[in-house]
Amino acid sequence: MSFFKKLKEKISKSTDSVTEKFKEGLTKTRDSFSGKVNDLVARYRKVDEDFFEELEEILIQADVGFDTVMQLIEELKMEVKRRNIQDPAEVQSVISEKLVEIYNSGEEYSSKLNIQQDGLTVILFVGVNGVGKTTTIGKLGYKFKSEGKKVLMAAGDTFRAGAIEQLEVWGERVGVEVIKQAEGSDPAAVMYDAIQAAKSRNADILLCDTAGRLQNKVNLMKELEKVKRVIEREIPGAPHEVILVLDATTGQNALIQAKTFKEATNVSGIVLSKLDGTAKGGIVLAIRNELKIPVKFVGLGEKMDDLQEFDAEKYVYGLFADQVEKTE
């Protein structure tokens, strides 16, 4: 049974609306990537070296990442040979299968957040300005509150003009209290206050914003280390997650940012915002395969519930939905 057929059966049994969100959110990438693959398949009568060279180019253009593309092409060639595939149309299903395998291979990972069953969970958010960090915090605050959890937010980005107010707007929108100090205050002091407030209010989740001035990298990384030290001193084992927010529309630049933050702080997961706004959704695979960091959530639209937990199979369905649905 082809992977497309298996995926179609699995999707048809699914009753949630999340699969549809992945399909809608990945429209731009699907139109670009799958459209090019369809054209490629239509132009070739057999699967040969020229076919693979053109496929390689399409994958690189989708920002799958050079190393990941090389690995994928190598595995595809072996699989085509093993199954004795002659018809280029059959390769599409194998591509989707290999994409899921690549994402799920290697180190153990989980797209689930490390939520503490007993006591306060502290999640620290890092990332450069403009990637959608505050929006991500607001949407996750909404998600946790909808699940019945008591949530607080810490306005730790005390340097960017308007950052505190932006978080406060989100706090009002989702009904979550924001702990803050004056603009220009020490972010570590804000975190200390926020932890004390979270303890006294018996909060379940504390979502912590941080500054994102990457152009002053040394100072920023020192600041993040200080913030983490204060959090760990007050709650041993915290922060329980360090989430790096990346803007999917920046493609390979997001990968460079991820490498920089990974060097400086112990990033445990990625939120890829604005995935619906790019035709280069292959960056999901590049991040996972090259950095060995799991993508925890992806932004698939503007609405409050459009920040969705990442799922490799639903992601691949979003890339190949048209072909999957045509499968008999």
Residue, then its C-alpha position, 0 to 999 in steps of 0.5 A: m500500500s502506498f504511503f499516500k493511501k495509508l495517509k488518506e485512510k488515517i486522515s479520513k478516520s480523524t475527526d479533529s479540525v487540525t488536519e484541515k488547518f495544516k492543509e489550509g496553512l500550508t497552501k502557499t508551500r503546497d502550491s509552490f512545492s507540489g506544483k513543481v513536483n507535479d510538473l516534474v513528474a509530468r515531464y519525465r517518462k522514467v526516473d533517472e539521474d536528470f529527474f533526481e537533479e531537478l527534484e533536488e533543486i525543487l527541494i532546495q528552493a522549498d528551504v528543506g536545507f542542503d544537508t537534508v536534501m542530500q540525505l533525502i535524495e540518497e534515500l529516495k534513490m535507494e528506495v526507487k531501486r529497491r522497489n524497482i519504481q519506473d513511473p515518476a508519479e510513484v515517486q511522490s508517495v515515496i517522497s512524502e514517506k521519506l519526509v516523515e521518516i526524516y523528521n521522526s528519525g534520530e534523537e528521541y523528541s516530543s512535540k509535547l511541551n514539558i508541562q509539570q503535573d505538580g507545581l508551576t511550569v515555567i516556559l521561557f521564550v527567546g527569539v529576535n524582535g519581529v518573529g511573532k514571539t509576543t503573539t505566540i505567548g498570547k496564543l499559548g496563554y489562550k490555549f492553556k487558559s482554555e484547558g482550565k489552567k491558571v496562567l501568568m505572563a512575565a513581560g521580560d522584554t523591557f528594552r524594546a519600546g512598546a513590548i510591555e504594552q503589546l504583551e498587556v494587550w494580549g493579556e487583556r485579550v485572553g484574560v491572563e495577568v501580566i507581571k511587569q516593571a517599568e520599561g528599561s528595568d532589569p529583566a531578571a528582576v521582572m522574572y523574580d517578581a513573576i515567579q513570586a506572583a505565580k507562587s502566591r496565586n497558585a498558577d500552573i503556567l508562567l510564560c516569560d517573554t525576553a528581549g531579542r536584540l540579536q545585533n548585540k549578541v553578547n549582551l543579549m546572551k548574558e542577559l538570558e543566562k542571568v534570567k535563567r539563573v534567577i528562574e532556576r534559583e527560585i524553582p529548581g529544574a526550571p525553566h522547563e522549556v526554552i522555546l525559540v520562536l522563528d519566523a518561517t517566512t525568513g527561510q534559511n535566515a531562521l536556521i541561522q538564528a536557530k544555530t545562534f540561539k542554540e549555541a548560547t542557550n539550551v533551546s528545547g523546542i521551536v515555535l515556527s510562526k507564520l508558516d501559512g505566509t511562506a512558500k518555503g515550508g520545507i524549513v521545518l525539516a531543515i530545523r529538525n534534521e540539522l539542529k536536532i531540535p523538535v518543532k513544538f508548534v507552528g503558526l497556521g493563520e491569524k486566529m487565536d487557535d491557529l497556533q497548532e502542535f506540530d505533527a509530521e504526518k499532518y504536515v506532510y499531508g498539508l504538503f501533498a493534500d491534493q495528491v493524497e485526496k486523489t489516491e484511490 
